[in-house]
């Protein structure tokens, strides 16, 4: 999944109340580390989307939860648009 698709998934999850949002940031649960405590944090959507694009389990979990709410998430296919842009900058 590319970044813009992960951001799209995150926004749909927020819209359907699967992910909390406050002041434009999303609520995420973080495990504790030597530098931070375990718990809930407000994170920038950009940061979470970058993590989600690499996290297949997280993607699957959100997509399945959306299905259970009757929402069939299909990420936008940007391959054609990306190809056109790549050709333009060559």
C-alpha positions, -999 to 999 in steps of 0.1 A, spaced: 0 0 0 13 34 -8 12 64 15 -18 81 0 -38 49 2 -29 44 38 -40 80 45 -72 73 27 -78 41 48 -70 61 80 -95 88 70 -122 63 63 -115 46 96 -119 79 114 -151 87 95 -166 54 107 -155 58 143 -129 30 142 -101 54 150 -105 84 173 -96 119 162 -90 151 181 -77 184 167 -68 168 134 -46 141 151 -55 104 156 -55 85 188 -31 56 188 -20 31 215 17 27 219 37 1 237 61 14 263 98 18 254 128 30 273 120 65 261 82 67 265 54 52 286 28 27 273 -6 43 266 -27 63 243 -12 92 223 -23 118 198 -3 114 167 -2 133 134 -22 115 107 9 118 85 30 98 109 4 71 114 -3 68 77 34 63 71 35 35 96 2 20 83 15 18 47 41 -7 59 19 -26 83 -1 -52 64 -16 -66 96 -29 -31 106 -43 -26 71 -61 -59 72 -74 -52 107 -89 -18 97 -103 -31 64 -120 -60 82 -134 -38 109 -148 -15 82 -164 -46 65 -181 -54 98 -196 -20 98 -208 -25 62 -181 -4 46 -162 -21 17 -129 -2 15 -111 -4 -18 -81 19 -20 -80 43 -50 -57 30 -78 -32 57 -83 -9 37 -106 -22 54 -138 -18 89 -122 17 81 -109 27 68 -143 16 100 -160 34 121 -134 66 100 -137 65 105 -175 61 142 -171 92 146 -149 115 125 -171 
